Amino acid sequence: MTKSIKELSEAMKILQEVLLTKVDLLEVSLKKEIAKNEKFLCCFDCEEAKGNNSKTIFVKGFNNAKPRDEIKHELRNFFRSCGGVERVFVPTECKTGVPLGFAFLDLINEEENDKALDLNGSYMGGRKLKVKMAKHRDEFHGFPDFGGCDRCLWTHNSPSYMSWN
């Protein structure tokens, strides 16, 4: 009887190992299926993404730990002293929605860009801003080391994206 109990215990251990292995495989398979079907909100689906031109201004240095809409609102208010702000685009990482740490904006009167450029080195929310003409920045032509979603990858490599400038 002792021999039977030992054999049964060994058989139970083997069965338990097999079941745990199958559970692990099922979990990995489910994670892959979820990842394959996962849909992300691409930042290039918004209206503000369209419109970079030779008069677009690049802004960096703001607190990008805030939600995208809050950042857009703060930038719009901050640059309102330069004139009317026509467009603010804050690119985000598609999978997380986290802002990438820079923005593009256009003023209604392009002649007032010099006022915006004078804000280079000023502080917004306790952080020092870098304000430049966007066409002089690499981010204007494509985001370095940016994975993004399939659309972003296509967008950054496509001739139509490169012709925005």
N, C-alpha and C positions, 0 to 999 in steps of 0.2 A: 504494500500500500504506500509506503514511503517513496518507493521508486515511481509509482504512478503520480504522486503529488509533485515530485520533482520534475517529471516529464511534462505534466500539465502546467507547472509554473514556467518552464522554459518555453512551452508553446505559447503561453499568454504573453511573455516578454516579446517574442518574435512578432506575434500578432499586433501588439501595441506599437512596436517600431514601424511595422508596415503601415498601420493606420496613421501614425504621426507623419510619416513620409508623404502619404497621399494627401493629408490635410495641408502640409506645406506646399506641395505641388499645386493643389487647388487654389490656395491663397495667392501664389505667384501668378497663376493663370488668370485669376480674377483681377488682380492688380493690372496686368498687361491689358486686359480687355477694357477696363475702366479708362486707362490712360489712352488707349486707342480711340475711344469714343468721346473723350473729354473735349469740350468746346471752350475756347477762351475768347474773351472779348479783346479784339485787336484794337490798339489805339489808332490805327489808320482807318477804322470804320467811322470815326467821328468827322464832322464837317470841318473842324478846326485844322485837321491834318492837311487839308488841301490849301495851298496858297503861298508856300514859301517862294520868295522872289528876291530880287537883288536889293530890296529895301527892307527885308525882314531883319529883325533884331534878335540876337541870341542872348539869353540870360541864364546865368549859372550862379550857384551859391546859396539859393534859398533853402529853406527847410523842406526836404523832400520826404519827410516821415509823415507828412499830413496827407489827407485825401486829395486826389487830383483836382476836384472841383473847388476845394478850399484854396489850393495853391493858385489856380486860375483866377479866383476872385481877388486874392491878395495882390497878385501881379497886376491885374487890371486896375485896382485902386491905387497901387503904388505908382504906376506909369501914367495915370490919369493927369498928373501935374504937367506932363509933356504935351498933352493934347488928348483927343479922343482915341481910345484903343479899339481897333477894329477886330483884331483876332488875337487870341492867346492859345497856343498849342503846347500842352505838356505831355510828351511821349511817356508811355508806361511800359513796363514789362508785362507781356500778355498773360502769362500764367498766374502772376500774383497781383497785377494791377498796381504795383509799386511804381511811382514816378521815377524816371531815370536820372533826375537831378539837373535837368536843364529844360529850357522852354524857348519857344519862338513866339514873337509877337510882332504885330503890324499896327502902326498908328494910322489913323484916318488920313491925316495930312503928313505925307512922307517928308515934307520940308522940316518937320519937327523932330526928325530922327536925331539931330545933333543934341537936342535937349535930353533925349533918352540916353544917348551915349555919355552925356555929362554925369549921369547917375552911376557910372562905373566906379566902384569902390565905395559906394554909399551902403548904408545898412538897412535891411528890411527884416524886422523881427529878430534883431540882434545878430544877424548874419551878413557878412560882407558880400555884396553882389559883384559879379563880373558881367559887364554889359558891353557887347561888341556887335559889329555887323555880322549877321549870320553867315554871309557868303565867305567870310574869312575863317570859318570854323569847319573842322572835319565833320562834325555832326550834321551840318547842312547837306552834305553830300551822301551821308550814310552813317549809321551808328556803329562805331568800332566795337568788335567783340559782342555784338548783340545777336542773340539767338532768336528770340521772338517765336511767333507761330509760323505756320507755312506761308501765310500771306505776307508777313513781314519779311521773311527770307526772300520771297519772290519780289516784293516791292523794292527792297534795297538793291537787288541785282538787276532790276529791269531798266531798260532805257527810258521809260516814261518817268520813273522816279528821278533818275539822274538828270532829266531835262527840266526839273522844277526850277533850277537856278537859271 
